[in-house]
Amino acid sequence: MDKFLKRSVAKRVFSFELNEATYKVESDEKLVQILLPTGTLCSRVFIVGVLLDREETRPDSDFWKIRVSDPTGVFRGFVGKFQPDALENLLKIDPPEIVAIVSKVRIFEGTTSNLVTLRPEVIVPVERDVMNYWILETAEQTLKRIKDMKKGESELVEMAWKIYNPDLSYYESKIRDAVSAILKVEKEEEVSEEEIEEETADISESFEEDLELEIPDIDEFEFEEEEIDLNDILG
């Protein structure tokens, strides 16, 4: 398995797929990557979406919870003092606003389930055209991974089938919905911030209802000590 464990480029992944990725692959060097349901390893992601909100975990902790929405659901993440550039930019942004994020990916392991989260390294505001382009690129790359899943010709693909047994027709429908959302928006002459917030909130609700997700309180999870002072989170 170590042959797979290289520092990977930031993958373009929709939130609905990342949120289903719960299997970690580790090497002797403690390098951790996540196996996506579409059969590829991922340690970092590049996403573009609407920053819905930010919330400090406790007063003066300098550790913030964030939620970022794409057309398929919601990413959840944490930004703290170990990511000073990302934290500085985050505090300058007033949600809801479209942002581009390059981030590490982490799995928090709870007693009943796992939660995939972002650990952003870069956060910058961007225009809607950038988000639309990201959606198209991410759709294209996800469809390519689905095609490879159907071929079943690699060890990682075999692992993904065994661990996740993904419903590829469902994945394809989510991708069609994401691309359709772009076409719908492009027909509108102007979209207000209030409309963006309402649109992404509706997407988030339908996503969690469709998958019957139960998002547990973050305090249930075992935090990695690699980059985090636990006192800043759980104190």
N, C-alpha and C positions, 0 to 999 in steps of 0.2 A: 504493500500500500504506500510505502514511502515514496515510490516513484511518482505518485500523483501530487505530492506535497511540495509545491513550488510557490513562491510568492506570485500570486495571480494578479492580473490586471483587474480593474474595477468592472464588474459585470453589470450589464443593464438587465434589471429584473423587476417585474411588476410586483406590487405588494401582495397580491393574492397568492403568488407562488412562494415568495420569501416567507410569508407567514405560515406556510405549510411545511417549511424545511426544518426538521427537528433532529436530523442525524449528523453528529459531529465525527470528523475524521482527524485523528491526531497522529503526530510523528514522535519519534524519540526526542526531537528538539523542541517539543511542546508547541509546535506550529499547529494551529487549529483551523480547519476549514469546514464549511457546511456543505453537505451534499444536497443540491437542489432536486426537487421531484422530476425535473426534466433532464437529469443525468449528467450534471457537471458540478465541479467543486467551486466554491465561492468563499473568499475571505473578505473581499471588499466589493462594494457596489457603487455605481453611479446612478443616482435617481434625480428626477425633477418632478416637483409636485407643489401643492399648496400647503405651506406651513399653517396648520389650523390653530395651534396654540402652543404655548410654552408655559411651564409651571415649575417654580423652584421646589425642590424636594422638601426643603425646610428653610426657614429664614436664614439668610447669610451663609448658606452652604456652598454657593457658587456651583451648584449641581442641578441641572435643569432637565425635566422631562419634556419631550416634544412629540407632536403627532404631525405627520405629513401625509397628505392624501394624493393618490393618483386616481385615474378613472376606474381602478379595480378594487380599491380598498384603502387601508391606512397603514403606513409604517409607524412604528413606535421607536423612540430612541432616547439617548441621554447625552448631554453635553456638559463637560466639567472642566476643571482647571488643567487637566492633562491634555486638553485640546484648546489651548489659549486662543488661537486665531479663530477657530470655529465659535468659541464662546463669545469673543469680542464682537463678531459679526452678528451672532444670534441676538444679542442684547440691543442691537441697532435696528432690528426688524420688528415691525408691528404687524402681527397676524391679523387677518389672513393675507399672505403674500406668497407669490410663486418664487420658489428657491431651487437652486441646483445644489446637490450634496454629493460629496465623495466621502464614503464612510466605511469603517470596519464593520463587520457583522459579528454579533455575539448571540449565544443562546444562554438564557437564564433557566436553570433547571429547578422546577418546583416539585412539590410532592405528588401532584396529580397530572401535571402537564408541563411542557416547555414553552418558553416565550422567546421569539427571535426579535432582537432589537438592533438598532443602529448605534454606532459610536462615531459620529461625524468628525472628519478631519478638516473638511472645507464646507462652508455654507455661504452661498452668495445669492442675492436676489437676481432674478432673470425675467425676461419678457415672456409673454404667453407663447410667442412663436417658438421659443426654445423648448418649452414644455411639449408643444405639439410635435416638434421634430423628435424629441426624446421618445414620445409615445410610439411614433412610427418606427424608429430604430429598435426600440425594445420589443415591439410586436414582431418585427422581422427576425430578430435574434431568437426570440422565444419560439417562433414557428420553426426555425431551423433546428432548435434543440428537440422540438416535438417530432420533427421528421427523423432525426437521428434515433429518438426513442422507438419509433415505429420499426426502424431497421434492426435495432437491438444488436449492434455489432461491437460494442465496447464493454469493458468490465464495469465502468461507472454506470452505464445504462442498465446493465444487468442488476447492479446494486440498487439503483433507483426503482426498478420494477419490483424487486423483492421487498424493499423497505416501504415504499409508498404506494405501489400499484396505482398510479395516477389515472384519473379519468381524463384522457386526452381530448375527448370531444367537449368536455366541460371547459378545459383550458382554452381550446380553440374558440369557444363561444365567448369567454371572457375577453379574449384578444379582439374579436369582432366588435364587442361592445365598446372597448377602449378606443378603437379606431373610429367607430361611429360617433363617439362623443366629440372627436375633433371636427368632423364634418358638421355636426349640429352647431358647435360654437362658431365655426367659420361663417355660418350663414347670418350670424348676428352682427350688427354694425358696431355695437359697443357692449361690453360686459362690465358691470360694476363690481366692486369688491364684495358688496352684499350678496350679489348673485353667485359669485364664486364660492362664498362661504356656504350658501344654501345648497348649491349643487354638490359640493364635496361632502357636506353633512349627509345628504340623501344617499350618496354613494356608500359612505361609511356604514350607515344603518343597514342598507340592503345587503352589503357584503357580510356583515356579522350575522344577520338573520339567515341568509342563505346557507352559510356554513355552520350555523348553530354554535358559534364560537363563544366560549366563556372566558373572558379576559380576567385572570385573577389579579388581586392586589399585588403590587410589585414587591411588597415586603415578604411575600411567600417565597421569593426566589433566592437562590444561593448566588451571591455576587462573586465574580472573579476578582482576585486581589491583584491581578497583573498591573492594572492601571488605576485602580480606584481605592481611595481611602474609605473603608466601610463606615467610619464614623460620620463622614459627610453625607451618607445616604440613610443609614439606619439609626443614627443617634437620636 
